[in-house]
Amino acid sequence: MKKIFVAALALACISSAYAQKYGATPEDSVSCLQNLSVYQEFFKQKNYVDAYGAWKKVLELCPASSKNNFIRGNTILKNVIAKEKDATLRAKYVDELLALWDMRRQYFGETGYCLGMKAADMRAYRPKNIKEALEVYEESMQYVEESAKVRNFENIPEMFFAACCDAFKAGLMDKETLINNYDRAVTALETIASLNPGNDKVGEREAGINTLFEPFAVCQDLIPIYTKKFETAASDVNFLKKATRMLNLRSCTDSEIFFKMTEALYGLEPTPQSAYMMAKMCYSKNDYAKAVSYLTEDVVAQLESESDKENAYLLLGDAAMKLNRYSEGRNACNKALGINPNSGKAYILLGSLYAAGAGSCPGDGTPVAARAPYWAAVDMFVKARNVDPSMTETTNKLIATYSAHFPSSDDLFTYGLVEGNTYTISCWFSHTTTIRASR
């Protein structure tokens, strides 16, 4: 008797769980399963219009039976909307589409993603209602940490910022708010990347945001905004980080406000990143020795991105060249090339170092040896052109300039050298090159 009671109780529990998923009553469950079968068959045939009725019944009876009811429902409604000619009915279906996202998060969570996609559909089907869509995007952006691992959530910050740009163009948002929202969007992507390191799409989304921001992020707009805000936020580390990053990104590093904010940030939080900013500031003020002092090996190694590390080494190499410390400059260039072997800038700087330091490389004291470094310099300029064709115009000018410094044909003849043969330079740098005469 006891065994029968336990079995009956277990059956009741199973039935209860089943009912919650497939309907409130046994009759609802039967109807739910029948309509599931009908709409899924139409869906497989891409007959979305005929799938609509049975799908709506499933949504009414057993919405929690599967997340696919919402994923497929999105496809069904968008196809029904596309085919509907009657404006009133079309508006009704759009309402259903937007409500579908609310139902999905009610039953399956993923609040940030659902809100973001609801806002995206609002923008697609009611493009004039920018303000309303932005309000939903704003709510979605409050769930970044919780949504970092949700599939495709990395698209939301870019779509949010695209809506911000449209709002600005429509006069619904001022420039300062737009800039703040750029920071929010990029910071959201950084959070997603840190919490979900396997997401390889974050970089693409950030590039998209930067492209959207390009027309609005000019120094003449940024500098007054940051100058005003600095008056009340001089000790706000988060603000200083974002502001200096923005000014650096937009090449506004020679502005007085960049200097002030960089110094303030370094004073509050002397991190490798702020040390790098200090080096850039000193470089722009022609204080090359101080710039070099900030870029220690340990500082560069701890910079946040490979791009920053490469650029730090290039800055270090250029500053060293201006201080006539050619070996240091060469070492810095080689480290930059270790990070990015296709850095045309690094090869150009290396060639410039060879040319600038030619006087420190007399070789055996002959006129040919004194001019041999220019062969090496031109080799580097050719290499730069090969790895980065976008620099062709710059490299061609450098090649023409420094080829004029090659030894003359008479000098080559005098010292028994033949054009086309190899020649090894050994001084503060070593390089095997090809003998050439000036033209």
MIFI-53861 format. One record per residue: x, y, z of N, C-alpha, C in turn; residue in one letter. Coordinates in steps of 0.05 Angstrom, whole numbers, plus 5000, padded with zeros to 4 digits. Last residue first. Layout:
XYZXYZXYZa;...
This chain:
645761593837645161653809644861953806r;650561213875648561433873648161493843s;650860493873652060763869649860973867a;650959943918649660103898651060373896r;651259303946652759543938651259683915i;646659083995647659063967648959323959t;648158834062646558974042647758934014t;647558654128648758584102646958694080t;648958964189647058934167648558854142h;649059174256650159004235648058954214s;650559784292648659584281650059414261f;654960044306652860024327650559854317w;657859624260658559844278656559834301c;658559364200658859284228659759524244s;655759154139656359384157656459284185i;657658804082656858784110657759024126t;655358714018657058874034655958864063y;655058383953654158433981656258583996t;654358683887655558503907654558573935n;652059103860650658853861651858653879g;658059413840655159433844653859163842e;664159283872662559243848659559253855v;670159603894667559493900665859483874l;675159853897674959583887672259453893g;675660383908676060193930675359903923y;674660623859677160683873677760473894t;669460463848671660373831674360393846f;666660743887666460453886668860333870l;667861263873668761163899668760853899d;665261283822668161323824669261213850d;659961243836661261023821664261043822s;659161463905659161503876660461263863s;654861213957657561273946657361313916p;648461533970650061293964652861383955f;645161963976647461953994649161703989h;640861873944642762083935645262083952a;637861543973639461423952641461623941s;635061884006637461764017639061603996y;630862073971632562263987635162123995t;628461613951629661803933631661993947a;626561393999628461243982629961433963i;622961784016625361724032627461574016l;619161743974620561993979623161953995k;617461213982618761293957620261553960n;615061244033617561094030618961164004t;610461554022612461644041615161504036t;607861233984608561513977610761613996e;607060744012608660753988609661043982t;604060584055606160784060607960824036m;600760194039599460454044601560674049s;603759724039603559874014602260144018p;607559454081605359634085605059814060d;611759134066609959024086607459204089v;614259454026613359184020611259074040n;615559924052613759934029612659654023r;619259714088616859844098614759854076a;623359554053621959354069619259464079k;624960044035623859854016622259644031v;627060234083624860384071623460204050f;631259874091629059884110626560024098m;634560004048633559734050631059724069d;635960524062634160484039632960204040v;639460404105637060564110634960514087a;643460114080641859984100639160134104a;645560534049644560294036642660144055w;647260864089644960954073643860724056y;651760624110649260614126646860704110p;655860754072654560494071651960484087a;658861214078656161234065654660974064r;663461044101661961254114659161284103a;665360674064664460574091662760794105a;666861034023664760834019663560734045v;670961344045668461474038666161274033p;673860964101673661044073671061184067t;673760784153674661054148674561144119g;671660294162674560304159675560584152d;666260564199667460324187670460344186g;663460984222665361044201666660804187p;658261124249658860864238660960894215c;656261594262657361444284658161164275s;653961784216656461904225657761764248g;649161514215651261434196653961544205a;644661604244647061524259649361444241g;640761724206641561924226644161864240a;640461224179641361464165642361674185a;638660884220641160824205642261064191y;633861154233636061124253638661064239l;630961074187631661354195633961354215s;630260524189631860644167632760924174g;627060504234629560374234631360484212l;622560784216624160894238626860764239l;620860434176621660704169623360824191i;619659984208621859964187622760244179y;615460184238617860094252620260084232a;611660294199612760514215615360434228k;610159794181611659964163612960194179g;609959204212609759494219611459664200s;609658664211608858814187608459114193n;610858444260612858424239612158574213p;609558664319608258684293610258684271n;613058504359610258504365608658504338i;617958564335617358304348614358274354g;617859084322617558894300617058614311l;618859294372616359354359615759154337a;624059104378621959004396619159064385k;626659404339626559114337624458984355n;626059914361624759844335624559544332c;629259874406626359924409624859844384a;634359804383633159594400630159624403n;634860294357634760054342633559824358r;635160634402633060664382632660414366g;639860464425637260444440634960454421e;643360624385643160334392640560284407s;642861184384641961024362641660734368y;641661704411642261444424641261224405r;640362224398642862104386643661844400n;635462384413637562414433640262304424l;632562224370632862514374634962574395k;632661674380634061784356634562084359m;629561634425632361564427633961674403a;624561774404625761944424628761894426a;623861324370624061594358625361794378d;623660904408625660904387626061184375g;619161054438621761034451624061044431l;615261014399615761274412618561274425l;615660464389616160654368616760934379l;614160264439616860214429617560404406y;608860444439610660534460613560494451a;606660164396606860454394608760564415n;606859644419608259704393608760004391e;603459714463606259634466607859704442k;598659844438599960034456602859974460d;597759354412597959594396599359814413s;596959004453599358964437599859214420e;594759344513594259214487596959184472s;596459524564593959374562593659224535e;603159424589601059584575598759404567l;607359154611604759144625602559314612q;611859254581610858974582608058964594a;612759794592611759714565610559434566v;614659754645612259904639611059814612v;619259454640617059344656614459484650d;622559784610621759524599619359414614e;620160464615621960244623620859984611t;618661014598618160764584620160554590l;620361464626617761344634617461064622y;624961614600625161524628622561394637s;623361804551624661544552624761444581v;621262304568619562104555620761824557a;625962554585623962484605621962274594k;628462614535629762464556627762374577a;624862944506625262664498626562494520y;620863394506622563304528623063004525d;617363574469620163554460621963494484n;612163514481613463764491616463774485k;611163014464609963234449611063504457s;614062734504614962724476613762964460y;610762814548613462924547614562934519c;606262524530606062814536608762944535m;608162014526607162144502607062444506k;609461924580611561914559610662064534a;604361934602606362144610608662154589m;602261474578601161734572603061964579m;605461104605605661124576604561394566y;603661184656606461244650606861274620a;598460984651598861274656601761364651s;599760444643598360594622598660894626q;602460294691603860294665602460454643p;600160794740600160524727601860534702t;599361174788601661134770601860854759p;594361524803594661234797596861184778e;595062064813593061914828593561614826l;599062224777599362284806597462114823g;596862064729599361934738599761984768y;592462414728592062124729594561974739l;595062914724593262854747592862554750a;597762854676599262894701597562824725e;593262804642595262594644596962614669t;590763294649589363044657591362814660m;594563644628593563674656592363414666k;595163474575597463484593596563474622f;589963544556591163274557593463264576f;589664094559587963934577588963644578i;593064264518593764314546592164144565e;594363794465592663994478593464024508s;596763394439598363634442596763864455d;593262974433595262954454596963204457t;589162824401588963084413591063114435c;587962344373590362494367590262784377s;583762034391583162234370585562424364r;586261724430585061594406584661794384l;587462124467589661974454588661844428n;582362274483584062474470586462344456l;580661774505579261894482581062094468m;584361704547584161504526582861624501r;583162144577585762134565585861924543t;577762004592578362244577581062244563a;578361524620576761534596577461774579k;581661684662582461464645580961474618k;578662094686581262154674582261934655l;574161794705573862004685576462064671f;576761464742575361354720574961554697n;578861844779580661674763579261554739v;577762464795576162234788577762064769d;580062944806580962724823579362464817s;577663304772580563284771581563044787a;572463464763573063174764576063124762a;571563994755570163874778570863574781t;574764124712574664314735573364184759e;573863754674576263714690576163894715f;569563944645569063734664571463694683k;572064334613569964414632569664204653k;575464004583576564224599574664314620t;571963674556573663564577574963774595y;569564054522567963884540569663784563i;573864274493572264444511570664284531p;575863774467577463934486575764114504i;571963574432572663424456574063604476l;571563934389569263874405569963754432d;576663954368575364214374572764174390q;577763414357579063554380577563804388c;572163004343574263184334575263344358v;567962574336570162584355572462744344a;564262524296563562694318565962744337f;565762164257565062434249564662624272p;567061684291569061834275568162114268e;563261364312564061604327565861794311f;562960934277560561104281561361374294l;568060724285567260834258564861014261t;567660554337569560764331568960894304n;563860154331563260384348565060614341i;566859784300564359904289563560154305g;570859654335571559784310569159924298a;567659374372569059624380569859794356e;566258934341564159124350565359394359r;571158694333569658794310567558994318e;572458554386574158744371572658864347g;568558174398568558434412570158634397v;568757674377567357874361567458154373k;570757264407572557384388571257604370d;570357064471568657214451570557364432n;573256854511573056704486571456844464g;572757174556575157194540575057054513p;568457454587568057244567570357254547n;569957864619568357644631567957414613l;572858194584574158094609572657854622s;569158294544571658154537572958044562a;565258574573564558324560567058164554i;568359024587567258854608566558574596t;569159244536571459154552570558964575e;563859364523565259154508567759064523l;562959774561561359524561562659304546a;566560154543566960034569565359774572t;563960294496566660174494567260024521v;559260514517559160294498561760144497a;561060934550559460714561559460474543r;563661264512565161144534563660904546d;559061414484561261274470562961124491y;556461694523555361444515557261274498n;559662154526559361974549558361704542n;558662354475561362264482561362084506i;553162474480554062284459556862174466l;553362864519552062604525552962394505t;556063264490557263154514556062884522e;552463384449555063264442556363134467k;545563184464547763374460550363234457d;539862934430542062884448544263084443m;536263044392535162944416537362884437l;537563194340537363404360536263314386g;538562784305535762884306535363104327a;543862674316543162794290540362914290k;543062424366544562674364543862824338f;540261974350538962164368540362434367a;544161724320541661804307540262014324d;547761604362548561784339546161884324c;544661254392545561514404546361704382c;544360824358541860974364542561244376a;549660674360548460754334545960914339a;549960504413551260754405550360854378f;546660044410545960264429547360524420f;549659734376547059824367546060054384m;554159654408554459794383551759894373e;551959374453553259634456553559794430p;549858894425548059094437549459364441i;553458514409552258694388550758934401n;554558194452556558394445555558584423e;550657804453550158054469552158274462f;551457324427550857564411550357824427n;549956944484550656944455549657194441r;552157174545549857114529550657134499v;556257344577556557084564554156994547k;554457834597556957824582557257564567a;550057964627549557864600552057804584s;551658164676549957924676549757794648e;554358624657555858404671554258144670e;550058924632552458834617553858594631v;545259154645545558864650548058754636y;544359654629544759614658545359324665q;543059654577545859704583546459684613m;537459614578539059384570541959414579s;536060144590535559934609537259684603e;537760384542538960464567538460254589e;534260134505537160084504538560154530y;529560384522529860094525532760014524v;530760914508530060844536530360544542e;531460864453533760924470533260864499l;526160794437528060574434530560614451a;524161304449523061064462524960834460e;527261624413527361664442526361424458k;525861464362528561424372528661434402i;521361344326521161334356523861284369n;522361274274521961544283521961564314k;522560724264525060874265524761164275p;519960214277518860474284521260674287r;522859774261520059794252518760064259y;528159854280527659754253524859814243a;527560024333528960204313528360124285r;525059584354523659844354524860034334m;529059214348526659184331524959444331d;532559424386533459404358531059374339a;529659354433530259624423531059624394a;529758794434527158934432527659224421k;535158724442533958644416531158764412m;535558924494537159044472535958974445g;532258584522531658874521533059004498l;534958104515532158134505531458424503c;539858204540539758144512536958194501y;538258304594539758504579539558464549g;535557804608534158064607535658274590t;535557244609537257384589536057674585e;529356884619531457064629532957204606g;525056584603527756464599530056654607f;520256844615520456554618523256444617y;521357384609519657294631520056994636q;523957414561525557454585524057374610r;519557294527521957124527523557164553r;516057724536515257454545517757274546m;519058134513518358144542517557874552d;519257964461521757984476521257994506w;513858004447515157734447517757734463l;512758534443511758394467513058114469a;514758614391516058744414515258604440l;511158304362513958254360515458374385l;506258554372506658274381509658204382e;507159044347506659034376507158754387d;507358854295509758964307509558974337v;502058694289504158484288506758594300y;499659194290498958994310501158784312k;501759434244502359554270501859354293a;499159114206502159104208503059214235r;493959254213494758984220497758964223l;494359784194493459734221494259454231t;496159734141497859874161496959814190a;496359164101494659334117496159464140d;500158814082499859074068498159274085k;504858354103502358484110502258764097e;509958144096507858084076505258244080k;512858304140513758374113511658334092a;509958074181510058364179510858444151i;511257534172508457624170508357924167v;516757554182515857484155512957564151n;516757694236518057874217517257814188k;513957254258512757514259514057704239l;517756824248514956824238513857104236i;522256994277522356964248519556964236t;520156994329521357234318521457224287n;518856454334516756654333517656924322g;523756224340522356184315520056384312r;524756424392526756464370525356434343i;520356254419520856544417522856594395f;520555704416517955834409518356134405n;525555584436525255594407522555724398n;524955514489525855784480525555814450k;519055144506521655154493522355444486s;514755194542515454924532518154924518s;512655664560515155574572516155304561a;507755744534510055904525512755794536p;502655454524505055334536507555484528c;498155754504497855524522500355444537l;500156184474497956224493497856004514e;503955964442504756184459502656234481l;500655614414502755504431503655714451v;497755984384496355804404498355694424k;501656194352500356374371498856204393k;502655744320504755844338503556024359w;497955704291498655484310500855584330a;498456194262496156134279496755924300g;503556174233502856384253500656294272y;504355834191505355754218504255934240a;502556114148500855904158501755794185d;507056464145504356574148502456364159v;511456134136511156274162508356384166y;513855654111511155754106510355894132n;518355364114518655654111515955784103k;517954844128517354904100517655204093q;518754904182520754754167520454814137k;513855154195516355304198518555164181f;510154744189510054974171512655134171f;512054434232512054324205511954544184e;511154764275513954684269514154574241q;505654804277507155044269510054974262y;504154254289503154394265505054624257v;506754144337507253984314506554124288s;504354534370507254524367507954384341l;499054354368499754604355502754634351n;499553884399498453874371499354124356q;501454074447503153894431502253874402l;497054394463499754504460501454334442c;492954014468492754224448495454354442s;495053724511494553584486494453794463v;495254124550497753994542497353854515s;489954254557491754454546494354324535d;488253784580487153854554488954064540e;490953794629491553584609490553654581p;492754494641491054254644491854044624t;496654864630495654854657493954614662a;502454654591499754754594498654714622g;507654474591506054434567503054514570y;509854614641511354664616509554654592k;506154484679507354754679508654814653q;505353944667503154134662504254424661a;510053724684509453714656507353924649y;509653804739511853934724511253944694a;505053484748505053774754507153924739s;506852984733504653104718504453404723s;510652904773511452914745509353054728i;507352904818509453104815510353134786c;504152454807502852714810504952934806a;507952054809506552104784505252384784l;509352084863511352144843510052214816a;504451914885505552174891507552264871l;504251394866502151584858503051864863a;508551174892508551184862506451384853a;506951214945509351354936509351384905v;502450874944502151154951504451314941f;504750384932502750494914502450794919i;507850304978509150334952507350454931k;503950245017505750475019507050524992k;501649765000500050005000501750255000m;
